[in-house]
């Protein structure tokens, strides 16, 4: 997967369910269901009514790129498949879910200088940005390899120094030579395995955190389109967000037929994230920008009209009053979500 092709940017779904995406309200939802069931054994309890879709919205000034920090609930409209839905909850800044930042790389393999190898020896450049983690935020390190290895190398913690040390260890050159058709196929599988390990980690949190993947990777990547969309759907059941940092020295590669190229850009677009292209001197500023976006985001909750397991178009707009107060603002959010009733079996 790693040496495959690429160039196209790319965003897909929030899943819900009292045991899944109600995150901060999970315990409350379960208690409510239990109380209703106890009150009348004859009355069926519809768990969907306790479900909440959480949409993370990032507002930026179109000229400066700086986050907008003074939105209110009344500034937003939310639409599900073109139909406006009432906003049930609204949180901003420190009131939103805690964040797990996953610094994610592919092994430093021979024959693939562009993957994550550019970041080897530059790990300390992220120290300043990691000093801006908010209270409750944690950082972990994960990697995958074309030799079949995938691993969560650092359990999320609020220790930025450990993350830099572990990242440096993961980025040490290994003897395996990637870039072959066979190794690419193995890498595609191990990449998907790593993402699902991160999903499982998110499910274990109580309250469930917002998993944020920050790929340190040139994104010369590809995946079969069907497999990739399944993977993105699984990841979005946690309403996670994907960001990335690409070294400006990396060159473009041509896509292969039948695959989605530049899949990390694709995942960023479908989750409301962003991919940065910068020289090593800008690594820290790019990561700090990502953290600032996360810390100034808005978390909008609504009850889905139907829990049907299908993709629903999702749109967030400013109201007329909101546009009048905030001129020249752009909103980033995921364009789709999938309402499901419970956590998938594979993730339990």
C-alpha positions in Angstrom: 0.0 0.0 0.0 2.7 2.5 0.9 4.5 2.9 -2.4 1.3 3.2 -4.3 0.0 6.1 -6.2 -1.5 9.3 -5.6 -2.9 12.6 -6.0 -6.3 13.7 -4.9 -7.5 15.1 -1.8 -10.4 14.0 0.1 -14.5 13.3 3.9 -17.9 10.2 5.4 -20.0 9.3 8.5 -20.8 9.6 12.0 -22.2 6.6 13.7 -24.3 6.8 16.8 -25.9 4.6 19.3 -26.1 4.8 23.0 -23.1 2.5 23.4 -21.2 4.2 20.6 -21.3 7.8 19.6 -23.2 9.3 22.4 -19.8 9.5 24.1 -20.2 12.0 26.9 -23.9 11.1 27.3 -23.4 7.4 27.1 -24.0 6.6 30.8 -27.0 8.9 30.9 -28.6 7.3 27.9 -28.2 3.8 29.3 -29.7 4.9 32.6 -32.6 6.5 30.8 -33.3 3.3 28.9 -33.2 1.3 32.1 -35.6 3.6 33.8 -38.1 3.5 31.0 -38.0 -0.3 30.9 -38.4 -0.6 34.6 -41.4 1.8 34.6 -43.4 -0.4 32.3 -42.4 -3.9 31.1 -45.2 -3.7 28.6 -43.9 -0.6 26.9 -41.2 -1.1 24.3 -38.1 1.1 24.6 -36.9 2.6 21.4 -33.1 3.1 22.0 -32.9 5.4 18.9 -34.6 8.1 20.8 -31.6 8.2 23.3 -29.1 8.3 20.4 -27.2 11.4 19.5 -25.2 12.2 16.5 -22.2 14.4 17.3 -20.9 16.6 14.6 -17.5 18.4 15.0 -17.5 21.7 13.2 -14.4 23.9 12.6 -15.0 27.5 11.7 -12.1 29.4 10.1 -11.7 33.0 8.8 -11.4 32.5 5.0 -8.6 35.2 4.8 -6.4 34.4 7.8 -7.2 30.7 8.4 -7.6 31.5 12.1 -10.3 29.7 14.0 -13.5 31.5 14.9 -14.2 31.2 18.6 -17.4 33.1 19.2 -20.1 31.1 17.6 -23.3 30.2 19.5 -25.9 27.5 19.1 -28.2 30.0 17.4 -25.7 30.6 14.6 -26.1 27.1 13.1 -28.5 25.1 11.0 -28.0 21.3 10.6 -29.5 19.3 7.7 -30.0 15.6 7.4 -30.6 14.5 3.8 -31.7 18.1 3.1 -34.1 18.3 6.0 -33.3 20.6 8.9 -33.1 18.8 12.3 -33.2 20.5 15.7 -29.9 20.9 17.5 -30.1 19.0 20.8 -26.7 19.8 22.3 -24.0 22.4 21.6 -20.5 22.5 23.1 -17.4 24.5 22.3 -13.7 24.5 23.2 -12.9 22.9 26.6 -16.5 21.6 26.9 -16.1 19.2 24.0 -14.8 15.6 24.2 -11.2 14.9 25.2 -8.9 14.3 22.2 -6.5 11.5 21.5 -3.9 12.6 19.0 -2.4 9.6 17.2 1.0 10.4 15.5 0.8 7.8 12.7 3.6 6.6 10.4 4.7 3.8 8.1 7.9 2.0 8.9 11.1 3.6 7.5 11.6 0.9 4.9 14.4 0.7 2.3 13.2 1.7 -1.1 10.5 4.1 0.1 12.2 7.4 0.9 9.0 9.4 0.6 6.6 7.5 3.0 7.4 8.7 6.6 11.2 8.5 6.2 11.4 12.3 5.8 10.4 12.8 9.4 13.2 10.6 10.8 15.6 12.7 12.8 13.1 15.6 12.9 10.9 14.2 15.7 12.0 16.9 18.2 10.5 19.6 15.9 7.1 18.6 17.2 8.1 19.2 20.9 6.8 22.8 20.9 3.5 22.0 19.4 2.9 19.1 21.8 3.4 21.5 24.6 0.0 22.9 23.6 -2.1 19.9 24.4 -5.2 20.9 26.3 -6.1 19.4 29.7 -7.5 15.9 29.2 -5.9 15.5 25.8 -3.5 12.6 25.2 -1.1 11.6 22.5 -0.3 8.1 21.2 2.0 6.7 18.5 1.0 4.0 15.9 2.6 2.5 12.8 2.2 0.0 10.1 4.7 -1.8 7.8 4.6 -3.4 4.4 6.2 -6.5 6.1 2.9 -7.2 7.8 3.5 -5.4 11.1 1.0 -3.0 12.6 1.1 -1.7 16.2 0.0 0.9 18.7 3.5 1.8 20.0 2.5 4.2 22.7 -0.7 4.0 24.7 -2.2 7.5 24.7 -0.8 9.6 27.6 -0.3 13.3 28.4 3.5 12.8 28.2 4.8 14.6 25.1 8.4 13.6 25.7 7.5 9.9 25.6 5.7 10.5 22.3 8.7 12.1 20.7 11.0 9.3 22.0 8.7 6.5 20.8 8.2 8.2 17.4 12.0 8.4 16.9 12.3 4.7 17.7 9.5 3.8 15.3 11.2 5.8 12.5 14.5 4.1 12.7 15.4 2.5 9.4 14.5 -1.2 9.1 16.1 -3.7 6.7 12.9 -4.6 5.0 12.7 -3.3 1.4 9.2 -2.2 0.4 7.9 -0.9 -2.9 7.1 -4.2 -4.5 3.7 -5.3 -5.7 3.6 -8.0 -3.0 4.7 -5.7 -0.2 2.1 -3.1 -1.2 -0.7 -5.7 -0.9 0.5 -6.7 2.5 0.8 -3.0 3.5 -2.8 -2.3 2.5 -3.9 -5.0 4.9 -1.7 -3.9 7.8 -2.8 -0.3 7.3 -6.4 -1.3 7.7 -5.5 -3.4 10.8 -3.8 -0.4 12.4 -6.8 1.8 11.9 -9.1 -0.7 13.5 -6.8 -1.1 16.5 -7.1 2.7 17.0 -10.9 2.4 16.7 -11.0 -0.3 19.3 -8.9 1.9 21.6 -11.4 4.7 21.3 -14.3 2.4 22.2 -12.6 1.5 25.5 -12.7 5.1 26.6 -15.4 6.3 29.1 -16.4 8.9 28.1 -15.3 7.9 24.6 -12.7 10.4 23.3 -12.4 11.9 19.8 -9.7 10.0 18.0 -7.6 12.2 15.8 -5.1 10.6 13.4 -2.2 12.8 12.3 -0.4 11.1 9.5 3.3 12.0 9.1 3.5 10.7 5.6 4.0 11.9 2.0 0.8 10.0 1.1 2.1 8.0 -1.8 -0.6 5.5 -1.0 -3.4 3.5 -2.5 -6.2 1.1 -1.4 -8.9 -0.8 -3.3 -11.9 1.6 -3.3 -14.3 -0.8 -1.7 -11.9 -1.7 1.1 -11.1 1.9 1.7 -14.8 3.0 2.0 -15.5 0.2 4.5 -12.5 1.3 6.5 -13.6 4.9 6.5 -17.1 3.9 7.6 -15.6 1.9 10.5 -13.4 4.8 11.6 -16.3 7.3 11.4 -18.3 5.3 13.8 -16.1 7.0 16.4 -16.7 10.4 14.6 -12.9 10.6 14.4 -11.0 13.1 12.3 -7.9 12.6 10.1 -5.2 15.2 9.5 -1.8 14.8 7.9 1.5 16.5 7.4 3.4 16.0 4.2 7.0 17.1 3.6 7.1 19.6 0.8 10.1 17.8 -0.8 8.0 14.8 -1.6 7.1 14.4 -5.3 3.8 13.3 -6.8 3.2 9.7 -8.0 0.7 8.5 -10.6 -2.3 6.5 -9.4 -2.9 2.8 -10.2 -6.0 1.7 -12.0 -8.8 0.5 -9.8 -7.5 2.1 -6.6 -8.2 5.2 -4.6 -4.9 7.1 -4.6 -3.6 9.4 -1.8 -5.9 7.7 0.6 -4.8 9.8 3.6 -6.0 12.9 1.9 -9.2 11.0 1.0 -9.8 10.2 4.7 -9.0 13.7 5.8 -11.6 15.2 3.4 -14.2 12.7 4.4 -13.8 13.3 8.1 -13.5 17.1 8.1 -9.7 17.2 8.6 -7.0 18.8 6.6 -3.6 17.9 5.1 -0.6 20.2 5.4 2.3 20.5 3.0 5.4 22.0 4.6 9.2 22.0 4.9 10.7 20.6 8.1 11.0 24.0 9.7 7.2 24.2 9.5 6.4 20.8 11.1 5.7 22.2 14.5 3.5 25.0 13.2 1.4 22.5 11.2 0.8 20.3 14.2 0.1 23.4 16.4 -2.4 24.5 13.8 -4.1 21.1 14.0 -4.3 21.3 17.8 -5.7 24.9 17.6 -8.5 23.7 15.3 -9.4 20.9 17.6 -9.4 23.1 20.7 -11.6 25.7 19.0 -14.1 23.3 17.4 -17.8 23.2 18.0 -19.6 20.0 18.8 -23.2 19.9 17.6 -25.5 17.1 18.7 -28.8 16.0 17.1 -31.2 13.1 17.2 -31.2 11.3 13.8 -34.6 11.1 12.0 -34.0 7.4 11.3 -31.5 4.7 12.3 -31.3 2.8 9.0 -27.6 2.0 8.6 -27.5 4.0 5.4 -25.4 7.0 4.5 -27.1 10.3 5.2 -26.0 13.6 3.6 -25.0 16.0 6.4 -24.8 19.8 6.1 -24.0 22.5 8.6 -24.8 26.1 7.6 -24.8 29.5 9.4 -28.1 31.1 10.0 -28.9 34.5 8.4 -28.0 36.1 11.8 -24.8 34.0 12.0 -23.7 35.1 8.5 -24.3 38.7 9.4 -22.1 38.4 12.6 -19.4 36.3 10.9 -18.5 37.4 7.4 -16.0 35.6 5.4 -16.1 32.4 7.4 -15.9 28.8 6.1 -17.1 25.8 8.0 -15.5 22.3 7.9 -17.4 19.2 8.9 -18.0 15.7 7.6 -20.5 15.6 4.7 -22.0 12.3 5.6 -22.8 10.1 8.5 -24.3 6.6 9.0 -26.8 6.1 11.8 -26.5 2.6 13.4 -28.0 1.2 16.5 -25.0 -0.4 18.2 -21.3 -1.0 18.2 -20.2 -3.4 15.5 -19.3 -6.9 16.7 -15.7 -6.8 15.4 -15.0 -3.8 17.6 -16.3 -5.3 20.8 
